[in-house]
Amino acid sequence: MSLSLYHQKRSFSETPEPEGKEKSSKGMLRFVVQKHDASQLHYDFRLEMDGVLKSWAVPKGPSLKPADKRLAMPVEDHPYDYRNFEGVIPEGNYGAGTVMVWDEGTYEPEKGEGMSKKKQEQLLLQQYEEGNLIINLHGNKLKGLFALFRMKGDEKPWLLVKKKDEYASGEDVTAQDKSVKSGKTLLQIATEKGAVLNHPENKQSVKASSVKKIKKAEPKTAGKKVNPGAYKNKKLEPEQLGTADEKAADIKLNGHLVQVTNLKKLYWTKEGFTKGDMLYYYHRIAPYILPYMKDRPQSLHRHPNGINGKHFFQKDMTGKLPDWIPTHEDYSESTDETIQYMICNNEASLLYMANLGCIEMHPWHSRHQKPDLPDYCLVDLDPDKNNSFEQVIETAHVVKSLLDELKADCYCKTSGSTGLHIYVPLGAKYTYDESKQFAELLVGLVHQEMPGITSLERNPAKRKGKIYLDFLQNSQAQTAAAPYSLRPKPGVPVSTPVDWSEVKKGLTPTTHNATNIFDRLKTEGDLFKPILGKGVDLKKILNRLLV
């Protein structure tokens, strides 16, 4: 057991969390469940074992219903002293948010009441290694037998399940929302420390059980259904998009009429690049970009008046789409609403998005068929304004060298903005949490090698002159510009896959742009295809990392 990862993730001069060390209780083995209002509201389930607290993050919290199987993601070991921690982790620190001691007590393995503590721990450690713990809890809220077992495959998540006994019930135990240590709610704890909650307590995370499914949208305008074939505009061929001057016109793609508007509006004023030019670009690039868009929920980043105008993100497309565009339904804890994300499956839907002013395309990392399993892991190198692009290039090669040592394939593209994106293919075999944990370990090693020019600090004001090693993009509904997406920056840059031999001095964010990308594709083809392939074996990579 080791606390090295726990210490690596925290700066104890900035967080009130205990630094701690390996030690054991003097009496019976202890457990604690802490309600944690971090970026995602969840419950941390911790068991004392061999001098540390073995820990799992349980998004929906424990249940007393034996039929409920609650996902439990293993996280780093915590020090024994952490069981008493209640307070606020400041913004900018790992796990920032309010923490409550939701339940605590003693525990032992099933049928372990008569054993010595040493024998109990030996049995528990054996069960832990086998991925099948059966424990008897003696808490204030949680009592009786619980099973905690690993899903198939060593690297997979665990499940927390209440066993059938006298304490099993249909009660929603998470409705008991006060600390067993202080008697306070999360809101009271936050308020006393001058903080605010990330997730107000009346918005329960259990609502995330809202069904995730694909379905056809039911578009409405002023209460009436829209007939997308009812446009009576001049019909254009896609090749005419960059030259036509119609206020509105129709193009037919994939059997659907797509209305396009304001074709002569300047989107890049200095470059003279119009909205029609942008639409024509997406028509031409469709065969290359669509493999990275197909079946994926989209976050629409709209610039209706070009790169210098106001812009906004739009995710919920409920009632706003023609009936031939499918959607993916997902519950948002942050807004307490069910969102219908648009899915882009063909050129017609791609140009529909572009006509809405979507200069750049932002697909999920996962497909709607497997919304919890991303196809790739992303490390985003995000420089400060004082960093040179040569420093970004240098950092990218350190990332690649580490991944080469781990025998993990990786692929690079320009972000089209100021940085570089490095992708590791996962083959939709691992969860977002597993992807994020891997990325976090990786960037931690990069930062150790390059502390002078890199930072794990997200707040730009706290990392001046340093490149942010962003691993947090590896969460569901987080997005990055797709390969071959335009970016709303001067020079009409394109987020372009590059061979590692090209990642060298002379490469700039605008090296590849809308005026030269098609000549490049004729000679280089699509260099990014492998990110949608079989994917790496994270278990083997993590084993090499630990060695």
N, C-alpha and C positions, 0 to 999 in steps of 0.2 A: 504494500500500500504506500502511496506517495502523495504528498500535497504540492508537488512541484508545479503541476498545471494550474492548480488553484492560485498559487502565489504568482505565477506568470501572468495571469489574467488581471491582476489587481495591483493598484498603487495604494498602499496603506497610508500614505500621507494624505490621500484624497477621499478615501472611503472609510466609514466607521466600522466596517466588517472586521471581525477578529482575524488577526494574522494567524494565530493558532499554531499548534504543533501536534504531532501524533501523541495521543494519550487516551486512556480508557477511563470509564466510570468506575467508581469504587464499589457500587452495588450491582444491581441487575442491568442488563443491556438496555440502552435507551433508544427511543425513536422520536422523531419530530416531523411534523408536517407544517411547512411555512407557506402561507398564501403570499404570492409575489406579483405585484402590479408592475411588471416590467413592460417591454415592448409588446409582449403578449401576456395577458393575465393567465396565471397558472398556479399550480400547487407543487412545491418541492417536497418530495417524500424521501426521508433520510433515515437510514438504519445504522446504528453504531456497529462497527465490525472491524476488529483488528486495529484499533487505535484511531480510526477515522469514521466519518459518516459517509457510507455509500449512498449515492444520491441519484434520484430520477426526477425529471420534470413531467408532471401529469397535467396536460392542458385543461381537462374538464374537472379535475379534482377527483377524490375518491368517491366511490358509490357503495351503498349498503345493499344494493340489489345484485344478487348472484348472476343475473342475466347480463349485467353491464360489464363490458370489457373495456377498461380505460387504458388508453395509450400511455406508456411511461417511457420517456426518452432518457437513457442513461447520460449523466453529466459527470463532471470531474468530482473526485472525492473532496469532501469538505472537512475542516478540522472539527473535532469533538465540541469545541467551545461555540461553534456556529449554532448549536441547537438553541441557544438562548438569545440569538440575535433578533432584534425587532427594531425597526427604524427605517430610515430613508437612505438609499444609495444615491449619491448626487448624480445629476445629469453629466454625461461625458464619461462616466465609469461603466465598466462591464456590469450588466444586469441592473442599470439605473432604474430606480422606482422604489415603492414602499413595500416593506416586508413585515408580515405579521406572523407570530407564533400561533398558528390556527389550531394545532393539537399537538400534544406530546404525552409521553408516558414510557412505560417499559414494555419489553417484548421478549419472546423466546421462540425458538423453532417449534414446530408442531411436536407434541409429545416430549418436549424438552424440559418440562417443569422440574423433574428430579435430577437433572444433570448439573454438573458444576458449570460455572460460567465459561471456563476454558473449553470444556467439551461442547457447550452450546455454540461457541464461536467456530470451533473446528467443523461442526456439522453445517453451520450457516455458510462458511467459506466454501465448503465442498458443494453445497447446493447453489451458491452464487456462481461458481465456475461452471457448473452443469447448466446454469440458466433456469433453475426451477426452485424458487424459494417458497416454502409454506410456513407462515409465521403467525403467532398468536399475539395480538396487540392488546395492551391494557392502557388505553388512553382515556381522555375525557369524552371524545366524540367517536373515536374508532375503537371498537372492541371486537374480540373474537378472531377467527381465522381468516387470513387473506392469502391468496396465491399471487406471487409476483414471478412471472416467467417470461423468458426470452422467446420471441417469435423465431420461426425457422431460420437458421443461419446465424452465425456468431455475431455478425455485425448489425443485426436487425434490432428494431425497438423491442421493448418489453410490454407486457400487459399486466395491469393490476386488477384483480378480480376478488370480490367478496365470496367466501365459501359459505355454503348453507349451514347455518348454525342458529342458536337462539338469538344472536344479535343481528342477523340478516333481516332487512325490512325494506319497504317501499319508500321510506322517508328520504327526502333530498337532504342529505347531511350537510351539503355545502351551503344550505340556507342558514345554517348556524354561522353567522358572520362575525363573531367577536373573538378576540384573542383570548386564549386560555392563560396567557401570562399577565396581560394588563386589563382585560375586559373591554378593550377598545376596538372599534372598527378600523378598517384600513383608512377610511376618510379621517377619523379622529387622529390616527397616528401621523398621517401626512400633514394635516392642518397644524398640529403641534410643532412640527418641524419646519413650518413655513413652505411646505411643498403642495403640489396638486397631484391628483390621481391621473394616471394615463387612461384608466378605464373607470369612469364613475360607477359606483357600486350597484346602481339600479339597472345597469346593463350587464346582465349575467352572461358569462362566457358559455354557459350550457346551451345558449341559444344557437351556438355554432353547429348544433346538430341539424340545423336547417339543411334540407336536402341539396346535394350538389348534383346537378344533372344538366344535360344538354336538351334544349327544346327550341322550338321555333318561336320567334318573337311575335307579339301581336301588336303591330304598329297602330297608333292612333294619332290623329291630328284633329284638334277641336272636337274630340269625341267621335270622329268618324274614321273608319278604316281607310288606309291609303292603298290605292291601286298603283303599284310601281310601274305598270305598263301603260298608265293613262297619260303620261307626258305627251305633249304635242309640240315638242321643240324640233328644230332641225336635227337630222341624224348625221353624225360624223363618223368617219372611220378613225380608229385610234391613232393612225399616223398623222391625222390632221390636228391633233390636240395642241401641238406647239405653234401652229400657224393660224388657226381659226380665231376670229375675233367676236364670236357670238357671245351675247350676255348669258345665254343658257342653251345647251344642246344635249342631245342624247347619243350615247354610244352603246352598241349591243355587244355584250361579252358573256360568254358561258350561258347563252340563252336568256339573259336578263338585260333590260334597259337600265343603264346607269346615267343619271342626269349629272352633267358637269356645268359649272357656272363660273362667271367672271374670269374667263380664260386669259384675258389681257392684264389682269391685276398683277402689279409687280410684287413678287415675293422677296427677291433679292434685288434691291434698287440699284446698288452700285454695279452689280454684275449684269443687270438688265434681264434677269431670269424671272419669267412670269409663272403664274399658277398653271397656265397651259403647258409650259415647259416642264414643270414639276410632274404634272399628270402624264405627260409623254414619257418622262424618265421612268416612272413606275410601270408604265405599259411595257417599255423595253426591258426593264430589269426583272419583270415578274418571274420568268423562268428560274432566275437565280435566287431571288429573295423568298419566293413562296415556300420552298422546303422548310424554311425557318419560321414561317408564319402559320402554316397549315395546322388545323386542329387546336390552335392555341388561343386562349382568351387574350384579349387585347386591352391595353390601357391607351386611350386615345389622347395624344398630346396635340392640341389644336392651336394653330397659329392662323386664324382667319384673315389677318391683314399682313401676313408675311413675317419675316424674322425680326423686324423692328417694332411690330405691333404687340398688343397684349396677347398673352397665351394662357392656356389652362388645360388641366387634365380632366378628362371625362371617362368615367368607368362604367357607370350604370346607364345602359341603353334601353331600359324598359320603355316600351311603347314608341321608340324612336327609329326603328329599323323596318325596311321592307321585309315581307314575310319569307323571302328566300335566303335571308341571312340568319344562321342559327346563333344561339347564345348559350352561355354556360352560367348557371345559377350558383352563387356562392354567398355565404353569410359573412358580413363584415362586422367584426367585434368593435372596431373603432367608431363606426357610425350606427351600430345596432340596426342594420338594415340588410335585406337580401338584395344582392346586386346581380344584374344580368349583364355579363360581359359579352361583347361581340366576339364572334369567332371568324377569322379570316381563312377561307378555304380555297379561294380561287382569285383570278385576276379581277373579276367583277367586284368582289368585296374589297380587294386591295385598292382599286380606284375609287370605290365608294368612300373609303376612309380618307384617301388623299384629297378628294373633293371637299371634305369637311374641314380641310386645312391641316390635316395631319402631315406635316413636313417630314417628321420622323416616325418610325414604326416601333412600337414597344410591346412585343409579345411576352407572355409568361415563359418561364424556363421549362414548364411542363405542359403536357397536352390534356385536353379535357377528359380523355379516356382514363388517364392516370394523373389526376390533378395534384396528388401529393408526392409524385415521384419525378423530379426534374431530369431532363436529358443531359444536363451538363452542370458543372460547377464553375463559377465565375470569380476571378480576381480582377478587380477594377483598380488600375493605377491612376489615381486622381491627384494631379500636381497642384500645388499652391501657385499663385500668380508669379512668385519669385523663382520657381523652379524652371530650369531649362528642359527642353524636350530630350536633350542628350542624357539628362539625369533619369528621365522616365525610361529611356531605352536601356540604360545601365541597370536599372532596377528590374526591368523585364527579363534581362538575361540572368540575373540572380534567381528569379523565380523559376526560370527554365532549368537552370543548373540543378537546383534542388529537386525539381520534378524529375529530371533525368536520373539523378541519384536514386530516386524512389521508383524508377522505371515506370513513370506515369506519363503517358502521352499528353501533350498540351499544344494548343494552337493559339495564335495571336492575331488580333485585328486592331486597326486604328479605331479609336472610339469615334473619330470624326469631329471631336471637340478638342480636348486638351490632353487626353491621356491615351493609354493602351488597355485593351481588354485581353485577358488570358483565360482560355477555356480548357477545362478538363472534361472529356466525355464520360458520362456516367451510365448511359444506356437505360435510363429510367429504372434502375435497380435499387436506388437508395432514396431515403426521405430527404426533405429539405433540411431538417435538423442535422442529419448526417453529413450532407453536403456542406452546410455552414460550419459545422465543427471541424471538418477536414480543412476548409479554407482558412479558418481561424488559426489552426495549428500551423498551416503553411506560412501565412503572413507573419505569424509570430517568429518563425525561424528567419524569414527575410529581414524583419526588423532587427533581429539580433545581429545580423551580418552588416546591416546598413543603418545604424541608429542615427547617423548624422544627417541623412537626407530623407528618411522615411518616418512615418508615424502611424500609430494605431488610434490616434485621437480623431474623432469624427468632426469636431467643431473646428472650422478653419481658423478661428481666432486663437486657438490653442496649439496650432501646428504650423505657424508661419514659417515659410521657407522649406516645408517638408511635404513629401508625397504621401498622401493618405492611401494606405493599403486596405482597400475596402472589401471586406468579406461579407458584409451584411446584405448584399444584394441577393444572397442565396436563401431567400424566404419566399413562401408562396405569395403570389400577387405582386412581388417586386419585379421590376423589369429593367432591361437595358436595351439600347438601340440595336435593332436586328442587323445582321450582316447585310451589307449593301443598302442600308437605310441612308437617306439624306439626313443631314443635320442642319438645324437652323443657325448656322454660323457663316461669317463672311467667306467667300470663295466657293460656296456650294459644295462643301466636303461630303464625302461618302465614307461611312464606316466600313472599312475594307479589310478583308483577310489578307495577311501577308505571310510569306515564308520567313522563317527565322533568320535566313541569310540576308533578308532585306531590312531586318530590325537593326539598323546601324546609323551612324551619323549621316545626316542628309535627309532621313525620313522626317516628315513633318505632318501635323494634323491635316493639312490640305494637299499633301502630295497626290492623293487620289481623290478625284472630285467628279462632278457630273459631266465634265467635258472630256475626260480621258478614261473613265472606268471601262467603257465598252471596248476600247482598243486593248486594254489590259486583259479583259476577260477572254478575248480572242486568242491570246497567247498563253495565259496562265490558267484559264478555266477557274472553277470554283475550288479554292484551297481549303474551304471550311467543311467539306462533306464529312470528314471523319468525326466531327463532334456529334453527329446524329447516328453514329455507329454503335458497336457492341458496348463500348465503355470499358473503363478500367476496373480492376478488382480492388476495391477500397480496403478490404480486409488485409490483403497482402501488402498494400502500400502502407497502411498504418502499422503493420508488424515491422516493416523495414524502418519506418519512422521511429518506432520505439527502440529498435536496436541501435 
